[in-house]
Amino acid sequence: MGEGKKILIIDDEEDIQKMIRIRLQQEGFNVVMANDGDVGLKVAEEEEPDLIIMDIMMPKMDGYSCLKEVRKLPKLKDVPVLMLSGKEEDKVKDLFAFQKISGYFEKPFELDIVVDKIKAILKV
């Protein structure tokens, strides 16, 4: 189980947030949420999550910009990040190495696969 590990979900789609949150809570994870990159960055600083799930396309601050800002913060620079997107984007592949992304899932995704990836990353 999630052993109380904290996961931050940053996604502007309420249905996606809710679906992931419910499943992760069932697995024993603590879940915090934000609906855009601006808020997500603030929540990440305050909550210091063990892992961040972040959408790429969001209003105000997109996932690319938010990730860049997260990586500038010493206490968050090594936090695993899984990126979500509604469409495959070439930029994503470069981010895996450049910004230390732990995985990428194209929407719609299989929730079981996302959960398995999270457990593998967090070793729970």
C-alpha positions as CSV (number, residue, x, y, z in Angstrom):
1,M,0.0,0.0,0.0
2,G,0.9,3.7,-0.2
3,E,2.2,3.8,3.4
4,G,1.1,7.4,3.7
5,K,3.2,8.7,0.9
6,K,2.0,12.1,-0.3
7,I,1.1,12.6,-4.0
8,L,0.2,16.0,-5.6
9,I,-2.1,15.9,-8.6
10,I,-1.9,19.1,-10.8
11,D,-4.6,18.9,-13.5
12,D,-7.3,21.4,-14.6
13,E,-9.7,18.5,-15.4
14,E,-11.8,17.8,-12.3
15,D,-12.8,14.4,-13.5
16,I,-9.2,13.3,-14.0
17,Q,-8.2,14.7,-10.6
18,K,-11.1,12.9,-8.9
19,M,-10.5,9.6,-10.6
20,I,-6.8,9.5,-9.7
21,R,-7.4,10.8,-6.2
22,I,-10.0,8.2,-5.3
23,R,-7.8,5.3,-6.6
24,L,-4.6,6.5,-4.9
25,Q,-6.5,7.0,-1.6
26,Q,-7.8,3.4,-1.9
27,E,-4.1,2.4,-2.2
28,G,-3.2,4.2,1.0
29,F,-1.7,7.4,-0.4
30,N,-2.3,10.9,0.9
31,V,-3.4,13.0,-2.0
32,V,-3.3,16.8,-2.4
33,M,-4.6,18.6,-5.5
34,A,-4.3,21.8,-7.6
35,N,-6.1,22.8,-10.7
36,D,-3.4,24.8,-12.5
37,G,0.4,25.2,-12.5
38,D,0.4,28.4,-10.4
39,V,-1.5,26.8,-7.5
40,G,0.3,23.5,-8.0
41,L,3.7,25.2,-7.5
42,K,2.5,26.8,-4.3
43,V,1.0,23.5,-3.0
44,A,4.2,21.6,-3.9
45,E,6.2,24.1,-1.9
46,E,3.9,23.9,1.1
47,E,3.2,20.1,1.1
48,E,6.5,18.7,-0.2
49,P,5.0,15.7,-1.9
50,D,6.8,12.4,-2.5
51,L,5.6,12.4,-6.1
52,I,3.8,14.9,-8.5
53,I,1.4,14.0,-11.2
54,M,1.1,16.9,-13.6
55,D,-0.9,17.7,-16.7
56,I,0.9,19.5,-19.5
57,M,-1.9,21.6,-20.9
58,M,-3.3,23.8,-18.2
59,P,-4.5,27.5,-17.9
60,K,-2.3,30.2,-16.3
61,M,0.9,28.1,-16.0
62,D,1.3,25.0,-18.1
63,G,3.0,21.8,-17.0
64,Y,6.3,22.6,-18.8
65,S,6.6,25.9,-16.9
66,C,5.4,24.5,-13.6
67,L,7.9,21.6,-13.9
68,K,10.7,24.1,-14.6
69,E,9.8,26.1,-11.5
70,V,9.5,23.0,-9.3
71,R,13.0,21.9,-10.4
72,K,14.4,25.3,-9.2
73,L,13.3,24.6,-5.6
74,P,16.0,22.7,-3.7
75,K,13.6,20.7,-1.6
76,L,11.6,19.6,-4.8
77,K,14.4,19.3,-7.4
78,D,14.5,15.5,-7.1
79,V,10.8,14.7,-6.5
80,P,9.6,12.2,-9.1
81,V,7.2,13.7,-11.6
82,L,4.7,11.9,-13.9
83,M,3.4,14.0,-16.8
84,L,0.0,13.6,-18.4
85,S,-1.2,15.0,-21.7
86,G,-4.2,14.7,-24.0
87,K,-1.9,14.3,-27.0
88,E,1.6,13.1,-27.7
89,E,4.1,15.9,-27.8
90,D,7.6,15.7,-29.1
91,K,8.8,18.0,-26.3
92,V,7.9,15.4,-23.7
93,K,10.6,13.0,-24.8
94,D,13.3,15.7,-24.2
95,L,11.9,16.4,-20.7
96,F,12.5,12.9,-19.6
97,A,16.3,13.5,-19.4
98,F,16.4,17.3,-19.2
99,Q,13.9,17.9,-16.3
100,K,14.1,14.4,-14.7
101,I,10.7,13.2,-15.5
102,S,9.9,9.7,-14.2
103,G,7.2,8.9,-16.7
104,Y,4.6,10.1,-19.2
105,F,1.0,9.0,-19.8
106,E,-1.1,10.0,-22.7
107,K,-4.8,10.6,-22.0
108,P,-6.9,8.5,-21.9
109,F,-4.6,6.3,-19.7
110,E,-5.1,3.0,-17.9
111,L,-5.3,3.9,-14.2
112,D,-3.9,0.5,-13.1
113,I,-0.7,1.2,-15.1
114,V,-0.3,4.7,-13.6
115,V,-0.8,3.2,-10.0
116,D,1.8,0.5,-10.7
117,K,4.3,3.1,-12.0
118,I,3.8,5.2,-8.9
119,K,4.3,2.2,-6.6
120,A,7.5,1.2,-8.5
121,I,8.9,4.8,-8.3
122,L,8.1,5.1,-4.6
123,K,9.0,1.5,-3.8
124,V,5.8,0.7,-2.0
